[in-house]
């Protein structure tokens, strides 16, 4: 077994262990806010232990798109384009799940699924759409321009990440902010959730990057065969 | 709906979402392996890919 395979197995094992630990802790270990004034749905509160890690990992994935896009424009190495495209794809999945889980919590706690006037919901929706547009752009552009145009779009789209993060402080937002909102005893469970989802993200990113590299190699072989015939 | 329904609904959505994504990764992997095998056969047979 070479180093890369051992490294991958260790990553997979760490991800599974932390996911199981998160499932155990969020079901049996956390302090539910039964006696905190203003809380209407203390049981649905458990949704936060995967909603927040999903949202954090989505921000991380878009941060990686930004860094890889800058690296691609500086070095023109195709590996950075692969990292950016795969990270965006996983990020869109994680944002979709964060939006859906947040929406269900909101219905349980605040009696509505969605409010367009809520700044956090609106900016996160725009963020989600921006990276769907990034993927559509990659599917539409062909040739050498694909990686360059995608990198520029990946850098511009990142502006919605800090915008989405700070939007919960807007007066139009009813989205809770983390400090003061969470009972402090639950910080460890939340941290386990963040670690678990971060490891899951890196596992998915590695698999997608491996597939994308394999596809690129097959394309090169195909082109070489066409040229030689 | 009860609070438990929202909690388990959210859990089910996450599980289904991740499962479908993993399934799509598996399907892409199979397609890549098929393409690689086909190219290998073409290289052996000296045929042009098309």
Interface residues (C-beta under 8 A of the other chain):
Chain A: X41 X42 X43 X44 X46 X47 X50 X51 X54 X93 X96 X97 X100 X101 X104 X105 X107 X108 X200 X204 X207 X208 X211 X214 X215 X218 X221 X222 X225 X226 X229
Chain B: X1 X3 X4 X6 X7 X9 X10 X11 X13 X14 X17 X18 X21 X25 X28 X29 X32 X35 X36 X39 X42 X43 X48 X49
